[in-house]
Amino acid sequence: MLNDEVDAPEMREAECPFCENAVLVYERPPRCPFCACPLDEERMHPYVWPDEEPSPSG
C-alpha cells in the first residue's frame, strides 16, 4: 500500500575535504556524492532552497 504523503529527506550542504566540492547531502551517514568519502556532520548545515525563506532562528 502506498502512502499519500512522502517525506523528503533533510537536505544539507557541506564542502568535501577530499575532492573540495560544495555538495548537497541527504544520506545517512553523510557521504560525498562525487567521491563517496564520509563527511563530518558537525561541518554541515541545512540547505535553504532559493524559493524558501530562512527560519528566524537561523
N, C-alpha and C positions, 0 to 999 in steps of 0.2 A: 504494500500500500504506500502511495506517495503522499508526502506532506504538502499542503498548500503553501506553506511558508518555509523558505530555506534561509538559514542564517549565513551570511557571507563571513568568511574568516577575517580576523582582525589584520589589517594591512599595516605593516610597519616599514620604516625607512632606515637604512643603515649604509655604512660605507665598508666595503670588504677590505680588510687589511692586506689580503694577499694579491688580489687582482686589481685593487684600487678603483673599483667601480661603485657608484652610488646605486643601490639596489632596493627594490621593494620585496618584502618577505612576508609570507603568510603561513609558512610551515612551522611545525613544532617537532623537534627542535629546529631553530632557525639555521638555514644554510644558504650560502650564496647560490643564486640560480645559474651563475656562469661557471664557477669553478668548484662548487659543492663543498667548499670549506665551511666549518662551523663558524657562526657569528656570535659575538658576545651580546647577550640580551641587555646588559646594562648600557651598552653604547647605541642601542636602538631607540627610536622614538616613533610615536604614532604618525602615520601618514595622513595628511589632510587633503582630501580631494579638492581640486580647484573650484568646484561649484558649491562646496560646503564652507560654512563659516567656522573658524576655530572656536573651541569651547572657552568659556570665560575663565576657567581655571588654568588654561594652558596658554 
